[in-house]
Amino acid sequence: MSHQSKSQTFREEGNKLYRTTQIDGLPPVILRGRLEKTMICYRHALDWSVNSMEKSSSLKNIALTSIKLFKVLLNMGERKSTTEYYLNDGIQSFDLALDHGLSGGQEQQWSNDVCERYMESIDSLFHHLVTKNTKDQIQMLEEIASKLKNEQAKSRILRETARISSGLPLEPQVDTGPSLSPGEASPIYKEPQLKEV
């Protein structure tokens, strides 16, 4: 079995598990367990990736699962350090997925979808930080921004950091969307649709 097919096998196994998390009315503990098992599959897929296309697909799946885990754990009242780990992981994984997708030749629609979900994860970060004190808000935003490659995502976070530092309250907002990288055209946004991860 080749490395490529091994990565694909793990992604497909993760996709099957992820679909089981979309059943309405699942108890949060069951949902958490399924998402954690899904995450293991996607991390194995990333480990076995041999090119940027495989890495970008695995990282997108990790990001989607991390953000869903963040929301589930937040609703369960899990410790902030655990919930924030998954929020950070989701944002950073979207950033890396987009970077690998662009260098690996992912299609424009794939990039559009990742960009849209990436910005949604940053919105989740802003909404989550409203409950924190100013010092903690600034620290978390600066830490996340320092790890990002996408310039628009980084500048969006740093703009909010500057607002907070100047004494203005954190103000979650919806952004119009990122540019793929400096000098490249912005993606075209379409209505979100249910997509297989």
GIPERA-V145594 format. One record per residue. N is the residue number from 1. PHI is phi in whole degrees, -180 to 180 (NA if undefined). OMEGA is omega in whole degrees, 0 to 359 (999 if undefined). Layout:
[[N | PHI | OMEGA] [N | PHI | OMEGA]]
This chain:
[[1 | NA | 181] [2 | -81 | 177] [3 | -60 | 182] [4 | -61 | 182] [5 | -69 | 177] [6 | -66 | 177] [7 | -62 | 179] [8 | -62 | 179] [9 | -61 | 179] [10 | -65 | 178] [11 | -64 | 179] [12 | -64 | 177] [13 | -63 | 177] [14 | -62 | 179] [15 | -62 | 178] [16 | -62 | 178] [17 | -65 | 181] [18 | -60 | 179] [19 | -60 | 179] [20 | -72 | 178] [21 | -87 | 183] [22 | -96 | 178] [23 | -81 | 180] [24 | -65 | 173] [25 | 82 | 177] [26 | -66 | 175] [27 | -61 | 183] [28 | -55 | 181] [29 | -66 | 178] [30 | -66 | 180] [31 | -59 | 179] [32 | -60 | 180] [33 | -60 | 179] [34 | -67 | 178] [35 | -66 | 178] [36 | -66 | 176] [37 | -67 | 177] [38 | -60 | 181] [39 | -60 | 179] [40 | -60 | 179] [41 | -62 | 181] [42 | -67 | 177] [43 | -68 | 175] [44 | -64 | 178] [45 | -61 | 178] [46 | -64 | 180] [47 | -60 | 183] [48 | -93 | 180] [49 | -67 | 182] [50 | -115 | 179] [51 | -150 | 184] [52 | -65 | 178] [53 | -62 | 180] [54 | -66 | 179] [55 | -63 | 182] [56 | -63 | 179] [57 | -65 | 180] [58 | -64 | 181] [59 | -67 | 176] [60 | -62 | 180] [61 | -65 | 176] [62 | -62 | 181] [63 | -62 | 180] [64 | -60 | 181] [65 | -69 | 179] [66 | -62 | 181] [67 | -66 | 178] [68 | -65 | 177] [69 | -62 | 177] [70 | -54 | 183] [71 | -66 | 179] [72 | -63 | 182] [73 | -67 | 177] [74 | -62 | 178] [75 | -67 | 178] [76 | -81 | 182] [77 | 79 | 179] [78 | -63 | 179] [79 | -54 | 181] [80 | -61 | 182] [81 | -62 | 179] [82 | -73 | 181] [83 | -65 | 181] [84 | -68 | 175] [85 | -58 | 182] [86 | -70 | 176] [87 | -64 | 177] [88 | -60 | 180] [89 | -61 | 179] [90 | -64 | 180] [91 | -63 | 181] [92 | -66 | 179] [93 | -69 | 174] [94 | -62 | 180] [95 | -60 | 180] [96 | -68 | 179] [97 | -61 | 180] [98 | -65 | 179] [99 | -61 | 179] [100 | -68 | 180] [101 | -64 | 179] [102 | -68 | 180] [103 | -76 | 183] [104 | -94 | 176] [105 | 88 | 176] [106 | -62 | 181] [107 | -69 | 182] [108 | -59 | 181] [109 | -63 | 177] [110 | -62 | 179] [111 | -62 | 177] [112 | -59 | 181] [113 | -63 | 179] [114 | -63 | 179] [115 | -60 | 181] [116 | -62 | 181] [117 | -70 | 176] [118 | -61 | 180] [119 | -66 | 176] [120 | -63 | 179] [121 | -68 | 176] [122 | -69 | 174] [123 | -60 | 177] [124 | -61 | 177] [125 | -60 | 181] [126 | -60 | 180] [127 | -64 | 179] [128 | -66 | 185] [129 | -72 | 180] [130 | -56 | 183] [131 | -82 | 183] [132 | -96 | 175] [133 | -75 | 186] [134 | -57 | 181] [135 | -60 | 179] [136 | -67 | 177] [137 | -61 | 182] [138 | -63 | 181] [139 | -61 | 182] [140 | -67 | 180] [141 | -64 | 179] [142 | -64 | 180] [143 | -63 | 180] [144 | -67 | 182] [145 | -60 | 182] [146 | -66 | 184] [147 | -102 | 185] [148 | -93 | 177] [149 | -100 | 183] [150 | -68 | 187] [151 | -65 | 182] [152 | -70 | 178] [153 | -63 | 180] [154 | -63 | 182] [155 | -68 | 177] [156 | -63 | 179] [157 | -68 | 180] [158 | -68 | 175] [159 | -61 | 180] [160 | -68 | 177] [161 | -62 | 179] [162 | -64 | 177] [163 | -59 | 182] [164 | -65 | 181] [165 | -61 | 180] [166 | -84 | 176] [167 | 99 | 178] [168 | -82 | 180] [169 | -73 | 175] [170 | -61 | 184] [171 | -130 | 179] [172 | -57 | 183] [173 | -147 | 175] [174 | -100 | 180] [175 | -92 | 181] [176 | -79 | 178] [177 | 124 | 184] [178 | -87 | 166] [179 | -89 | 186] [180 | -67 | 175] [181 | -168 | 182] [182 | -53 | 177] [183 | 89 | 180] [184 | -96 | 180] [185 | -68 | 176] [186 | -71 | 179] [187 | -70 | 177] [188 | -92 | 182] [189 | -94 | 177] [190 | -125 | 178] [191 | -55 | 179] [192 | -64 | 178] [193 | -127 | 175] [194 | -64 | 183] [195 | -126 | 173] [196 | -70 | 178] [197 | -93 | 999]]
